Amino acid sequence: IVFGDWSSDVCSSDLGGWFVEYSGYKWQMSIGELDQRSIYKGYENVRMDFGLDEFLRFCQSLNIEPHITISFLNSTPEDAANLVEYCNGDTNTVFGSLRAKNGHNQPYNVKIWEIGNEIWENPINYANGFIKFYDSMKRKDPTISCIISADIWQWKPFFDTLMTIIGEKCDIYGWHWTQPHKNLEPATSEEIYKVVVGGSLYTEFSLDSVDKWIGKLGLKNNLTQAITEVWATYDPNVYEWSYDTVARAGSLENGLWMASQIMSCIKKSDKLSILEKTIAVTTYRTEINIHEGIRESYKTPSLLACIMARNHYGTERLQTSVKSEKYSVRTIKGLFNAKDINYLDIVVTASDDSIFIFSLNRHPKDFIDTYFSFSDTLVYRKSKIYELYSPDYLDKNTAIEKEKIQISEQMIEFNDYYKFPPHSFTIIAVPIKKPTNVSNEDRKSTRLNSSHRIRS
């Protein structure tokens, strides 16, 4: 998981998800001597060689904030509390001493805990059970944050039923976000592309809607949001979400979809505390290299977009205004509606000495000439450009060409102009004297100059 909390310098990684809700799973199966761990006989027979301690040590080695999902269906509040004690308790506690026996004397101090995964069938039962888990876990460590595994698909009725019962006994309202890209009637490739890269407007709408619901219940002071799974599917009828085999899902197009999701979440970061990419879908791929006869793993453009964003951002979000031409796509059965979408999308963050201009050119064919205006003085010296681009938005990496698409880097003398390639994600890292705002009120503004657009 490669993207995390905007308020910190660490990213978050989730141990759990759908796996913990399988029949028969217990967290105790993931600790202790490898050869003595139980073989889990559920959906598939596995032994958790990469278990709880391995996961947490991995997170520590990379300065990653761990996020653990507790099984709601296969656990009790006492089980959950014992796991909190195992991770965070002193060695004079029962489960803290067990952790020490397993080779880790110091507490892991896990702060992010999600109770259940997609427990959406009966919100009343889940709400009442959640409170019991919450109270039991908080008694072990009151400093932890508990995420509710909520539902965005059943909309406000689900929220109202759930949160009216839970009230203040929740720290983060978590939900999962996916965008289906399966057209159920004939559509051109370009139409599908425009819908895909414009879908993040629905993410923004959902974040704004949940924020309003939280406000109406008077929970703004103690409840924020988290998107604990984000991914896209291209053919749910063949379980593509699980097998991740559709070629288009590994293309640059999907990388731009991921970039658009990240940028939308930056825009709404006052409402959102955690964004986590689902690593099992459109992230890494593994297949046979038919030329070499060996199995190869490689990064997808979706992962490359996450790497760009994670490595080049500031913790302060700046006010940004963009003037751009827009597009719309006819209503296509099975796809999101794409109406009045900016061809050019820009968000800006700042660190102490740089601003990072995230730019998405959604146009499938055209370069976009862009002019910028800054309210404070920039340090005009060489700036760094990071770019995700390929001649065709359906280009993809494969086992044979593992780096056909990669992040390009170059130094430029950046003043107030840049020409963004078609179907591209770009980050411009610009040295500054102090944080600045970007506006679009006149010729100096960040804008699309349509008269200077150049056909690719």
C-alpha positions as CSV (number, residue, x, y, z in Angstrom):
1,I,0.0,0.0,0.0
2,V,1.8,3.1,-1.2
3,F,-0.2,6.1,-0.2
4,G,-1.2,7.4,3.2
5,D,-2.2,10.1,5.6
6,W,-1.5,13.6,4.4
7,S,-0.9,14.9,7.9
8,S,2.2,12.7,8.3
9,D,5.4,11.6,6.6
10,V,4.5,7.9,6.6
11,C,2.3,5.8,4.5
12,S,-0.1,3.2,5.9
13,S,-0.3,-0.5,5.2
14,D,-3.2,-2.8,6.0
15,L,-3.0,-6.3,7.3
16,G,-6.4,-7.9,6.9
17,G,-9.2,-7.1,4.6
18,W,-11.3,-9.9,3.1
19,F,-8.9,-12.6,4.4
20,V,-9.7,-12.1,8.0
21,E,-13.5,-12.6,7.5
22,Y,-13.0,-16.1,5.9
23,S,-14.5,-18.9,8.0
24,G,-12.0,-20.3,10.5
25,Y,-9.5,-17.5,10.6
26,K,-8.0,-16.5,14.0
27,W,-5.2,-14.0,14.4
28,Q,-3.3,-16.4,16.6
29,M,-2.7,-18.5,13.5
30,S,-0.3,-15.8,12.3
31,I,2.2,-15.8,15.2
32,G,4.8,-18.2,16.7
33,E,7.2,-20.6,15.1
34,L,6.6,-21.0,11.4
35,D,6.6,-24.8,11.3
36,Q,4.1,-24.9,14.2
37,R,1.5,-22.5,12.7
38,S,-1.8,-23.9,11.8
39,I,-2.7,-24.5,8.1
40,Y,-5.8,-22.4,7.5
41,K,-8.4,-24.5,5.6
42,G,-11.0,-22.1,4.3
43,Y,-11.3,-20.7,0.8
44,E,-7.8,-22.0,0.1
45,N,-5.3,-23.9,2.3
46,V,-2.6,-21.6,3.5
47,R,-0.1,-21.2,6.3
48,M,0.6,-17.7,7.3
49,D,4.4,-17.6,6.9
50,F,4.2,-13.8,6.5
51,G,2.2,-13.3,9.6
52,L,1.6,-10.6,12.2
53,D,5.1,-10.2,13.5
54,E,6.7,-10.4,10.0
55,F,4.2,-7.7,8.8
56,L,4.9,-5.4,11.6
57,R,8.7,-5.7,11.4
58,F,8.4,-5.1,7.7
59,C,6.5,-1.9,8.4
60,Q,9.0,-0.8,11.0
61,S,11.9,-1.3,8.6
62,L,10.3,1.0,6.0
63,N,8.8,3.6,8.4
64,I,5.3,2.6,7.4
65,E,2.3,3.2,9.7
66,P,0.6,-0.2,10.1
67,H,-3.1,-0.6,9.8
68,I,-4.6,-3.8,11.1
69,T,-8.1,-5.2,10.3
70,I,-9.8,-7.2,13.1
71,S,-12.1,-10.0,12.0
72,F,-15.7,-9.1,13.1
73,L,-17.3,-12.4,12.0
74,N,-14.7,-14.8,13.3
75,S,-13.6,-12.9,16.5
76,T,-15.0,-11.6,19.8
77,P,-14.4,-8.3,21.4
78,E,-12.0,-10.1,23.8
79,D,-10.1,-11.6,20.8
80,A,-9.7,-8.1,19.4
81,A,-8.5,-6.7,22.8
82,N,-6.0,-9.5,23.1
83,L,-4.6,-8.6,19.7
84,V,-4.3,-4.9,20.7
85,E,-2.4,-6.1,23.8
86,Y,-0.2,-8.4,21.8
87,C,0.8,-5.4,19.5
88,N,0.9,-2.6,22.1
89,G,1.1,-4.1,25.6
90,D,4.0,-4.1,28.0
91,T,5.9,-7.3,28.6
92,N,4.2,-7.6,32.0
93,T,0.8,-8.2,30.3
94,V,-0.2,-11.7,29.2
95,F,-0.1,-11.0,25.4
96,G,2.7,-8.5,25.6
97,S,4.8,-11.2,27.1
98,L,3.8,-13.6,24.4
99,R,5.0,-11.1,21.8
100,A,8.3,-10.9,23.6
101,K,8.5,-14.7,23.6
102,N,8.1,-14.5,19.8
103,G,11.1,-12.3,19.5
104,H,9.9,-8.7,19.8
105,N,10.4,-7.2,23.3
106,Q,9.3,-3.6,22.5
107,P,5.6,-2.8,21.7
108,Y,4.8,-2.2,18.1
109,N,2.4,0.7,19.0
110,V,-0.1,0.1,16.2
111,K,-2.4,3.0,16.2
112,I,-4.8,2.3,13.2
113,W,-7.3,-0.5,13.7
114,E,-10.3,-1.4,11.5
115,I,-13.1,-3.5,13.0
116,G,-14.4,-5.9,10.3
117,N,-14.2,-5.9,6.6
118,E,-17.2,-5.0,4.5
119,I,-19.8,-5.9,7.1
120,W,-22.6,-4.3,5.1
121,E,-25.5,-6.8,5.3
122,N,-27.0,-5.7,8.6
123,P,-26.0,-2.2,9.8
124,I,-27.9,-2.5,13.1
125,N,-26.1,-5.7,14.1
126,Y,-22.8,-4.4,13.0
127,A,-23.2,-1.1,14.9
128,N,-24.1,-2.8,18.1
129,G,-21.2,-5.3,17.7
130,F,-18.8,-2.5,16.7
131,I,-19.4,-0.7,20.0
132,K,-18.5,-3.8,22.0
133,F,-15.3,-4.2,20.0
134,Y,-14.5,-0.5,20.3
135,D,-14.9,-0.4,24.1
136,S,-12.9,-3.6,24.6
137,M,-10.0,-2.5,22.4
138,K,-9.9,1.0,23.9
139,R,-9.6,-0.4,27.4
140,K,-6.4,-2.0,26.3
141,D,-5.0,1.1,24.6
142,P,-7.1,4.3,24.6
143,T,-4.7,6.0,22.2
144,I,-5.6,3.8,19.2
145,S,-7.9,5.0,16.4
146,C,-10.7,2.7,15.4
147,I,-12.1,2.6,11.8
148,I,-15.6,1.5,11.0
149,S,-15.8,-0.6,7.9
150,A,-18.7,1.3,6.4
151,D,-20.5,1.2,3.1
152,I,-20.7,4.0,0.5
153,W,-22.9,2.0,-1.9
154,Q,-26.1,1.9,0.2
155,W,-25.7,5.7,0.7
156,K,-27.2,7.8,3.4
157,P,-29.7,5.3,4.8
158,F,-26.9,2.9,5.7
159,F,-24.9,5.8,7.2
160,D,-27.8,7.0,9.3
161,T,-28.7,3.6,10.6
162,L,-25.1,2.8,11.5
163,M,-23.9,6.1,13.0
164,T,-27.1,7.0,14.9
165,I,-26.3,3.9,17.0
166,I,-22.5,4.3,17.2
167,G,-22.4,8.0,17.6
168,E,-19.0,9.2,19.1
169,K,-17.7,5.6,19.6
170,C,-15.8,5.7,16.3
171,D,-12.7,7.6,15.2
172,I,-12.7,7.2,11.4
173,Y,-15.6,6.4,9.0
174,G,-13.9,4.1,6.5
175,W,-15.3,3.0,3.1
176,H,-14.2,1.2,0.0
177,W,-14.2,2.8,-3.4
178,T,-14.1,1.2,-6.8
179,Q,-15.1,2.3,-10.3
180,P,-16.4,-0.2,-12.7
181,H,-15.3,0.2,-16.3
182,K,-17.5,-2.4,-18.0
183,N,-19.5,-0.9,-20.9
184,L,-22.7,-2.9,-21.3
185,E,-23.4,-1.4,-24.7
186,P,-21.1,-0.6,-27.7
187,A,-18.7,2.3,-27.0
188,T,-15.5,3.5,-28.6
189,S,-12.2,3.1,-26.9
190,E,-11.9,6.9,-26.5
191,E,-15.3,7.1,-24.9
192,I,-14.3,4.5,-22.3
193,Y,-11.0,6.3,-21.7
194,K,-12.7,9.7,-21.1
195,V,-15.2,8.1,-18.6
196,V,-12.4,6.3,-16.8
197,V,-10.2,9.3,-16.3
198,G,-13.1,11.5,-15.3
199,G,-14.6,9.2,-12.7
200,S,-12.8,10.9,-9.7
201,L,-15.5,13.5,-9.6
202,Y,-17.7,10.8,-8.1
203,T,-15.1,10.2,-5.4
204,E,-15.1,14.0,-4.6
205,F,-18.9,13.9,-4.5
206,S,-18.9,10.9,-2.1
207,L,-16.4,12.6,0.2
208,D,-18.4,15.8,0.3
209,S,-21.6,13.9,0.9
210,V,-20.3,11.8,3.8
211,D,-18.8,15.0,5.3
212,K,-22.2,16.6,5.3
213,W,-23.8,13.6,6.9
214,I,-21.1,13.6,9.6
215,G,-21.9,17.3,10.2
216,K,-25.6,16.7,10.5
217,L,-25.0,14.2,13.3
218,G,-22.8,16.6,15.1
219,L,-19.7,14.4,14.8
220,K,-17.3,16.7,13.0
221,N,-15.1,17.2,16.0
222,N,-14.2,13.5,16.4
223,L,-14.9,11.8,13.1
224,T,-13.0,11.9,9.8
225,Q,-13.1,9.7,6.7
226,A,-10.8,7.0,5.3
227,I,-10.8,5.3,1.9
228,T,-9.2,2.0,3.0
229,E,-9.5,0.3,-0.4
230,V,-9.4,2.1,-3.8
231,W,-9.2,0.2,-7.1
232,A,-10.9,-0.1,-10.5
233,T,-12.4,-3.1,-12.3
234,Y,-12.8,-3.6,-16.0
235,D,-14.8,-6.8,-16.2
236,P,-16.5,-7.8,-13.0
237,N,-18.5,-10.5,-14.8
238,V,-15.4,-12.6,-15.0
239,Y,-14.1,-11.8,-11.5
240,E,-11.4,-9.5,-12.9
241,W,-11.2,-7.8,-9.5
242,S,-9.8,-11.0,-8.1
243,Y,-7.7,-12.4,-11.0
244,D,-6.6,-9.0,-12.4
245,T,-6.1,-10.3,-15.9
246,V,-7.8,-7.8,-18.2
247,A,-5.1,-6.1,-20.3
248,R,-6.8,-2.7,-20.1
249,A,-6.6,-2.7,-16.3
250,G,-2.8,-2.7,-16.5
251,S,-2.6,0.1,-19.0
252,L,-1.6,3.7,-18.7
253,E,-5.3,4.6,-18.8
254,N,-5.7,2.9,-15.4
255,G,-2.6,4.7,-14.1
256,L,-4.2,8.0,-15.0
257,W,-7.4,6.8,-13.2
258,M,-5.3,6.2,-10.1
259,A,-3.6,9.6,-10.5
260,S,-7.1,11.3,-10.7
261,Q,-8.2,9.5,-7.5
262,I,-5.1,10.7,-5.7
263,M,-5.6,14.3,-6.9
264,S,-9.2,14.3,-5.9
265,C,-8.4,13.1,-2.4
266,I,-5.7,15.8,-2.1
267,K,-8.4,18.3,-2.9
268,K,-10.6,16.9,-0.2
269,S,-7.9,16.2,2.3
270,D,-9.6,18.4,4.9
271,K,-12.3,15.6,5.0
272,L,-10.0,12.6,4.5
273,S,-7.3,11.2,6.8
274,I,-6.2,8.0,5.0
275,L,-6.2,6.8,1.4
276,E,-5.0,3.2,0.7
277,K,-4.5,1.6,-2.7
278,T,-5.6,-2.0,-2.9
279,I,-2.4,-3.8,-3.7
280,A,-3.9,-7.0,-5.1
281,V,-5.6,-5.2,-8.0
282,T,-3.9,-3.3,-10.9
283,T,-0.7,-2.7,-8.8
284,Y,1.8,-5.5,-9.4
285,R,1.4,-8.2,-12.0
286,T,3.0,-11.6,-12.5
287,E,3.0,-13.6,-15.7
288,I,5.1,-15.9,-17.7
289,N,7.7,-14.4,-20.0
290,I,7.2,-16.6,-23.0
291,H,10.6,-15.7,-24.5
292,E,12.5,-16.7,-21.4
293,G,10.1,-19.3,-20.0
294,I,10.2,-17.8,-16.5
295,R,7.8,-16.0,-14.3
296,E,8.2,-12.2,-14.1
297,S,6.7,-9.6,-11.8
298,Y,6.4,-5.9,-12.8
299,K,4.9,-2.6,-11.8
300,T,1.7,-1.3,-13.4
301,P,1.2,2.4,-14.3
302,S,-1.3,2.5,-11.4
303,L,1.5,1.7,-9.0
304,L,3.8,4.2,-10.7
305,A,1.2,7.0,-10.3
306,C,1.1,6.1,-6.5
307,I,4.9,6.1,-6.3
308,M,5.1,9.6,-8.0
309,A,2.5,11.0,-5.6
310,R,4.0,9.5,-2.5
311,N,7.6,10.6,-3.2
312,H,6.8,14.1,-4.3
313,Y,4.3,16.0,-2.2
314,G,4.2,18.5,0.6
315,T,2.1,18.3,3.7
316,E,0.4,21.6,3.1
317,R,-2.3,21.8,0.5
318,L,-2.5,25.2,-1.3
319,Q,-5.4,27.0,-2.7
320,T,-5.5,26.4,-6.4
321,S,-7.7,27.6,-9.2
322,V,-7.8,26.1,-12.7
323,K,-9.4,27.4,-15.9
324,S,-9.7,24.6,-18.5
325,E,-11.9,23.5,-21.4
326,K,-14.3,20.7,-20.4
327,Y,-15.7,17.6,-22.1
328,S,-18.7,15.4,-21.7
329,V,-19.5,11.8,-22.8
330,R,-22.9,10.4,-23.8
331,T,-24.5,8.2,-21.2
332,I,-23.2,4.6,-21.7
333,K,-24.9,1.7,-19.9
334,G,-22.5,0.2,-17.3
335,L,-20.2,3.2,-17.1
336,F,-20.2,6.3,-14.9
337,N,-21.6,9.4,-16.4
338,A,-18.9,11.9,-17.4
339,K,-20.3,15.4,-17.6
340,D,-18.4,18.7,-17.6
341,I,-15.0,17.3,-16.8
342,N,-11.9,19.5,-17.0
343,Y,-9.4,18.3,-19.6
344,L,-6.7,19.8,-17.3
345,D,-6.8,19.1,-13.6
346,I,-4.2,20.6,-11.1
347,V,-3.7,20.5,-7.4
348,V,-0.7,21.9,-5.5
349,T,1.0,21.0,-2.2
350,A,3.9,22.6,-0.4
351,S,6.8,21.7,1.8
352,D,9.2,24.1,3.4
353,D,11.2,24.7,0.3
354,S,9.2,23.5,-2.7
355,I,5.8,23.3,-4.2
356,F,4.6,20.2,-6.0
357,I,2.2,20.8,-8.9
358,F,0.2,17.7,-9.7
359,S,-1.2,17.9,-13.2
360,L,-3.5,15.5,-15.1
361,N,-4.0,16.0,-18.8
362,R,-7.1,14.0,-19.6
363,H,-7.1,14.8,-23.3
364,P,-6.6,11.6,-25.3
365,K,-4.8,13.3,-28.2
366,D,-3.7,16.9,-27.5
367,F,-0.9,18.7,-25.7
368,I,-2.2,21.4,-23.4
369,D,-0.2,24.7,-23.1
370,T,-0.6,25.9,-19.5
371,Y,0.3,29.3,-17.9
372,F,0.8,29.7,-14.2
373,S,0.4,32.6,-11.8
374,F,1.8,32.5,-8.2
375,S,0.9,34.9,-5.4
376,D,4.4,34.8,-3.9
377,T,7.9,34.8,-5.4
378,L,9.3,31.5,-6.7
379,V,13.0,30.7,-6.7
380,Y,13.5,30.5,-10.4
381,R,16.1,27.9,-10.9
382,K,16.1,24.4,-12.3
383,S,12.9,22.6,-11.4
384,K,12.3,18.8,-11.6
385,I,9.6,17.2,-13.8
386,Y,8.3,13.7,-13.1
387,E,6.0,12.4,-15.8
388,L,3.9,9.3,-16.5
389,Y,3.3,9.1,-20.3
390,S,3.3,6.8,-23.3
391,P,2.3,7.4,-26.9
392,D,-0.9,5.4,-26.4
393,Y,-3.1,5.5,-23.3
394,L,-3.6,1.7,-23.7
395,D,0.1,1.0,-23.7
396,K,1.1,-1.3,-20.8
397,N,4.0,-3.0,-19.1
398,T,4.3,-6.8,-19.6
399,A,6.5,-9.7,-18.6
400,I,8.5,-9.1,-21.8
401,E,8.6,-5.3,-21.6
402,K,8.5,-4.6,-17.8
403,E,9.5,-1.0,-18.2
404,K,7.8,0.1,-21.4
405,I,6.0,2.7,-19.2
406,Q,8.1,4.2,-16.5
407,I,8.4,7.5,-14.6
408,S,10.5,9.9,-16.6
409,E,12.5,12.7,-15.0
410,Q,14.0,15.9,-16.3
411,M,15.3,19.3,-15.2
412,I,13.8,22.4,-16.7
413,E,14.0,26.2,-16.2
414,F,10.4,26.6,-14.9
415,N,8.9,30.1,-15.0
416,D,5.2,30.3,-15.7
417,Y,4.6,27.9,-18.5
418,Y,4.5,24.1,-19.3
419,K,3.1,22.1,-22.1
420,F,1.6,18.9,-20.8
421,P,1.6,15.8,-23.0
422,P,-1.8,14.1,-23.9
423,H,-3.1,11.4,-21.5
424,S,-0.3,12.1,-18.9
425,F,0.2,12.6,-15.2
426,T,2.9,15.1,-14.3
427,I,4.4,16.5,-11.1
428,I,6.5,19.7,-11.2
429,A,8.7,20.2,-8.2
430,V,9.4,23.9,-7.9
431,P,11.8,25.6,-5.4
432,I,10.1,28.4,-3.4
433,K,10.9,30.9,-0.8
434,K,7.6,30.3,1.1
435,P,4.2,28.6,0.4
436,T,2.2,30.2,-2.3
437,N,-1.3,30.1,-3.8
438,V,-2.1,29.7,-7.4
439,S,-5.0,31.5,-9.1
440,N,-6.7,31.8,-12.5
441,E,-8.1,35.3,-12.7
442,D,-6.2,36.7,-15.7
443,R,-3.4,36.1,-18.2
444,K,-1.0,35.2,-15.4
445,S,-3.2,32.4,-14.2
446,T,-3.0,28.7,-14.4
447,R,-5.1,28.1,-17.5
448,L,-5.6,26.2,-20.7
449,N,-4.7,28.5,-23.7
450,S,-6.8,26.7,-26.3
451,S,-5.5,28.8,-29.2
452,H,-2.0,27.4,-28.5
453,R,-3.1,23.8,-28.2
454,I,-0.9,21.6,-30.4
455,R,-2.1,18.4,-32.0
456,S,0.1,15.5,-31.0
